[in-house]
Amino acid sequence: MSISHAPPGSHGADISDISASNLTKADGTADADERAPLDLQPLVPSSSRRARVPRWLRRTTGPLVLLALWQLLSSTGVLTPDVLASPGRIAQVGRDLIADGSLPSAMGTSLQRVAVGLLLGTVVGTGLALVSGLFRIGEDLVDAPVQMLRTVPFVGLIPLFIIWFGIGEAPKVAIITLGVTFPLYLNVYAGIRGVDSQLIEAGESLGLSRWGLVRHVVLPGALPGAMTGLRYSLGISWLALVFAEQVNADSGIGFLMVQARDFLRTDVIVVCLIVYAFLGLLADFVVRTLERLLLQWRPTFTGR
């Protein structure tokens, strides 16, 4: 038995003949379905096919569910008014406090204290971080004392502040300033020391002076850390304000809370806590907006 070999170059012809014979019926006509062009469907990721819920709706779902549960527990008597007032009662008390002007006046006083303390704490914390982060001798002289003071709870210094500054506005502002200083110092210092050394070498190769390196390389590189520290500082400033306004205060949101505590008014206390939370959220929104404006050059992951 002999096996014949096809000459080189004839395989393409054989394959095309077989394909043509398969696509042709016995009567010599091609199938209409097989002659039609293929209907290609684009591939769509499954995440894109899902119906997307607006983000604002997703962010408000949790608080609304919690509020509805709170109202349900209050209506059924599980939560009594002397333990926690109902949302409806709290809304009514809030309107009354706004109508008689006591809540806007208290908010203005508290905002002034936070603004002064935040300004002083920002100047002190950022200044110390620049001295400690940019200069080795500054680190040797500044970092150790700051780290020691950082471990001391600022609330524990209230008696000393009262002795040093009296019972006026000074100890309240000093407490807020101390609470703001350390988060800013730590984050700005870490941002300065975390700048990539290759960027420093690139700046030196371009002929930048020491001040040019600080201005164009170090400070922009430390800016994300500074923004993070500012957000932390804002949160701590409201916490420090709560303690500060317990020091013989005769105005402010903390003063309203102290009065409400003496008369067992849980509704007024909750109103003041909501105001604290709202002001803190507003301050955080301002810092995040500032962060987006100042850090447009830095691409970040925004979630999926």
C-alpha distance (Angstrom), angle and dihedral (degrees) to the residues before:
residue distance angle dihedral
M1 . . .
S2 3.79 . .
I3 3.79 128.0 .
S4 3.76 117.5 -147.7
H5 3.77 119.2 -147.0
A6 3.77 122.4 -145.1
P7 3.76 114.2 -123.6
P8 3.76 118.1 -105.3
G9 3.76 114.0 -84.6
S10 3.81 94.1 28.3
H11 3.84 96.3 97.9
G12 3.84 93.3 82.1
A13 3.79 90.7 52.9
D14 3.81 92.6 48.9
I15 3.79 91.9 49.9
S16 3.79 92.5 48.4
D17 3.79 90.6 48.3
I18 3.80 90.7 51.4
S19 3.82 91.4 47.1
A20 3.80 90.9 48.7
S21 3.78 92.0 48.4
N22 3.78 91.5 49.6
L23 3.81 92.0 50.8
T24 3.80 92.4 49.3
K25 3.76 125.2 77.4
A26 3.76 124.2 -135.7
D27 3.79 91.1 -95.0
G28 3.79 91.0 55.6
T29 3.82 97.2 -106.7
A30 3.80 123.6 122.0
D31 3.80 120.9 -122.8
A32 3.82 110.9 -99.2
D33 3.78 92.6 -139.9
E34 3.77 92.4 52.1
R35 3.81 92.4 47.4
A36 3.84 91.3 55.3
P37 3.83 116.6 95.5
L38 3.78 116.6 -103.6
D39 3.81 115.0 -96.9
L40 3.80 102.8 -131.1
Q41 3.79 117.1 -158.0
P42 3.81 117.6 -154.4
L43 3.77 115.6 -120.1
V44 3.79 111.0 -116.0
P45 3.84 120.0 -168.2
S46 3.76 113.7 -115.2
S47 3.82 90.2 -123.5
S48 3.82 89.4 59.9
R49 3.79 93.4 49.5
R50 3.78 92.2 56.8
A51 3.77 117.0 94.7
R52 3.79 106.8 -106.3
V53 3.77 118.4 -136.1
P54 3.83 113.9 -142.8
R55 3.77 110.7 -99.1
W56 3.80 94.3 -129.1
L57 3.79 88.5 57.3
R58 3.80 92.5 50.3
R59 3.80 91.9 49.0
T60 3.80 93.0 50.9
T61 3.80 96.6 44.5
G62 3.80 95.3 79.6
P63 3.83 97.0 50.6
L64 3.82 91.4 44.0
V65 3.80 92.4 51.8
L66 3.80 90.5 48.1
L67 3.80 90.8 48.8
A68 3.82 91.8 50.0
L69 3.81 91.1 49.6
W70 3.79 90.5 49.0
Q71 3.80 91.4 51.6
L72 3.80 91.2 47.4
L73 3.80 93.0 52.3
S74 3.81 90.8 47.8
S75 3.81 93.0 48.4
T76 3.81 93.0 49.9
G77 3.81 92.4 49.1
V78 3.80 96.5 -113.7
L79 3.82 88.5 119.4
T80 3.78 110.9 44.8
P81 3.85 120.8 -156.8
D82 3.79 92.8 -112.3
V83 3.82 89.3 57.7
L84 3.79 99.6 38.6
A85 3.79 128.6 -16.1
S86 3.79 120.4 -127.3
P87 3.84 121.1 -101.0
G88 3.80 90.5 -111.0
R89 3.79 92.0 54.1
I90 3.80 91.3 46.8
A91 3.80 91.2 51.2
Q92 3.81 90.4 51.2
V93 3.81 92.5 49.2
G94 3.79 90.3 47.8
R95 3.80 90.8 54.1
D96 3.80 90.6 48.6
L97 3.81 92.3 50.6
I98 3.80 90.7 49.7
A99 3.80 92.5 46.4
D100 3.80 95.1 53.4
G101 3.82 91.4 44.7
S102 3.81 97.2 -121.6
L103 3.81 95.5 114.9
P104 3.85 97.2 47.7
S105 3.81 89.8 47.4
A106 3.81 91.8 49.6
M107 3.83 91.1 47.6
G108 3.78 91.3 51.5
T109 3.80 92.4 51.7
S110 3.81 93.4 47.0
L111 3.81 92.8 46.4
Q112 3.80 90.1 52.4
R113 3.80 91.5 52.4
V114 3.79 92.5 48.1
A115 3.80 92.7 46.5
V116 3.81 93.5 52.3
G117 3.80 93.6 43.8
L118 3.80 92.4 45.8
L119 3.80 92.1 49.8
L120 3.80 93.4 49.5
G121 3.80 92.9 43.2
T122 3.81 91.7 49.3
V123 3.79 92.3 51.4
V124 3.80 93.8 46.0
G125 3.81 97.1 41.7
T126 3.79 95.7 44.3
G127 3.80 92.6 44.0
L128 3.79 93.1 51.6
A129 3.81 91.0 46.0
L130 3.81 91.8 52.1
V131 3.79 92.1 49.5
S132 3.79 92.9 45.9
G133 3.80 96.8 40.3
L134 3.79 100.6 43.7
F135 3.81 99.8 41.2
R136 3.78 128.8 46.0
I137 3.78 92.7 -149.4
G138 3.78 87.7 51.0
E139 3.78 90.2 54.0
D140 3.80 90.7 50.0
L141 3.79 92.3 51.1
V142 3.82 102.2 35.8
D143 3.79 111.6 28.0
A144 3.80 99.3 63.3
P145 3.84 96.2 50.8
V146 3.80 91.0 45.3
Q147 3.78 92.2 50.6
M148 3.80 90.0 50.0
L149 3.81 93.0 50.8
R150 3.79 90.9 44.7
T151 3.78 91.6 63.7
V152 3.81 91.7 55.5
P153 3.84 111.1 89.3
F154 3.79 106.7 -117.3
V155 3.80 89.4 -142.2
G156 3.79 88.6 63.3
L157 3.79 89.5 60.4
I158 3.80 93.7 61.6
P159 3.84 94.1 96.1
L160 3.80 90.3 52.4
F161 3.81 91.8 47.6
I162 3.79 90.1 51.6
I163 3.80 90.3 51.8
W164 3.80 93.0 45.6
F165 3.81 101.1 39.2
G166 3.80 104.6 20.7
I167 3.81 124.3 -129.7
G168 3.80 99.5 -60.4
E169 3.79 129.4 94.6
A170 3.81 95.7 -62.7
P171 3.84 98.4 76.9
K172 3.81 91.2 45.9
V173 3.80 92.3 52.8
A174 3.82 90.7 43.4
I175 3.82 91.7 55.2
I176 3.81 91.6 51.2
T177 3.81 91.6 45.0
L178 3.79 91.8 52.4
G179 3.78 92.1 47.9
V180 3.81 92.0 51.0
T181 3.81 97.5 44.6
F182 3.80 102.0 66.7
P183 3.84 101.3 51.0
L184 3.78 90.0 49.2
Y185 3.79 92.4 46.9
L186 3.80 93.9 50.3
N187 3.80 96.1 46.3
V188 3.81 96.9 42.8
Y189 3.81 90.9 46.1
A190 3.82 91.3 48.9
G191 3.79 90.3 46.9
I192 3.79 92.5 52.8
R193 3.79 94.5 47.0
G194 3.81 90.9 43.2
V195 3.81 95.2 62.1
D196 3.81 110.5 121.3
S197 3.78 110.9 -100.9
Q198 3.81 90.2 -142.8
L199 3.80 88.7 63.8
I200 3.80 88.9 53.8
E201 3.80 90.6 50.5
A202 3.80 90.8 48.0
G203 3.80 90.7 51.5
E204 3.80 91.7 49.3
S205 3.80 90.9 49.3
L206 3.80 88.4 54.0
G207 3.79 90.0 55.2
L208 3.79 100.0 -107.1
S209 3.77 115.7 162.3
R210 3.80 122.8 -130.6
W211 3.78 91.5 -93.2
G212 3.81 89.7 45.0
L213 3.81 90.2 54.3
V214 3.78 90.9 49.5
R215 3.79 93.2 47.0
H216 3.80 101.0 41.2
V217 3.80 103.3 28.3
V218 3.81 115.0 17.2
L219 3.79 101.6 41.1
P220 3.83 95.7 44.8
G221 3.79 88.8 47.4
A222 3.80 91.1 51.2
L223 3.81 94.2 46.3
P224 3.85 96.2 89.5
G225 3.79 89.8 54.3
A226 3.79 90.5 47.6
M227 3.82 91.1 53.4
T228 3.80 90.5 49.9
G229 3.78 90.2 49.4
L230 3.79 90.7 49.6
R231 3.81 91.1 54.0
Y232 3.80 90.6 50.4
S233 3.78 90.6 46.8
L234 3.79 92.6 52.5
G235 3.78 90.9 53.4
I236 3.78 92.3 48.9
S237 3.81 91.6 45.6
W238 3.81 90.8 63.4
L239 3.79 90.2 46.0
A240 3.79 90.4 50.5
L241 3.80 89.8 47.7
V242 3.80 90.7 59.2
F243 3.80 90.2 57.0
A244 3.79 94.1 38.7
E245 3.78 93.4 55.5
Q246 3.77 90.6 55.2
V247 3.81 88.6 68.5
N248 3.80 103.5 94.7
A249 3.79 92.3 -58.3
D250 3.80 120.4 175.5
S251 3.82 95.7 -177.9
G252 3.76 140.5 26.0
I253 3.78 135.4 65.8
G254 3.80 91.6 -67.8
F255 3.79 89.9 55.9
L256 3.81 89.9 55.4
M257 3.80 89.3 50.6
V258 3.81 92.5 51.0
Q259 3.79 91.1 51.0
A260 3.80 91.2 47.0
R261 3.80 90.6 50.3
D262 3.78 91.5 53.9
F263 3.82 91.0 52.9
L264 3.84 95.3 38.6
R265 3.81 91.5 -117.5
T266 3.79 102.5 160.4
D267 3.80 90.2 172.0
V268 3.82 92.9 61.3
I269 3.81 91.0 44.3
V270 3.80 91.4 53.4
V271 3.81 91.0 47.3
C272 3.81 89.7 54.4
L273 3.81 91.5 47.5
I274 3.81 90.3 51.0
V275 3.80 89.5 50.9
Y276 3.82 90.3 50.6
A277 3.80 90.1 50.2
F278 3.81 93.1 46.6
L279 3.80 93.3 49.6
G280 3.80 91.1 47.4
L281 3.81 91.4 49.6
L282 3.80 90.7 48.4
A283 3.80 91.9 50.1
D284 3.81 90.7 48.8
F285 3.82 89.9 50.8
V286 3.81 90.2 53.2
V287 3.81 91.8 51.0
R288 3.81 92.7 46.9
T289 3.80 90.0 50.8
L290 3.80 89.9 50.0
E291 3.80 89.1 47.9
R292 3.80 92.0 54.3
L293 3.79 90.8 49.9
L294 3.81 96.3 47.4
L295 3.81 97.2 39.4
Q296 3.79 101.3 46.2
W297 3.80 88.9 124.9
R298 3.81 92.5 62.6
P299 3.83 116.0 79.7
T300 3.79 111.9 -146.8
F301 3.78 137.8 -176.0
T302 3.81 110.3 -102.0
G303 3.80 99.5 -173.8
R304 3.79 133.2 -103.0
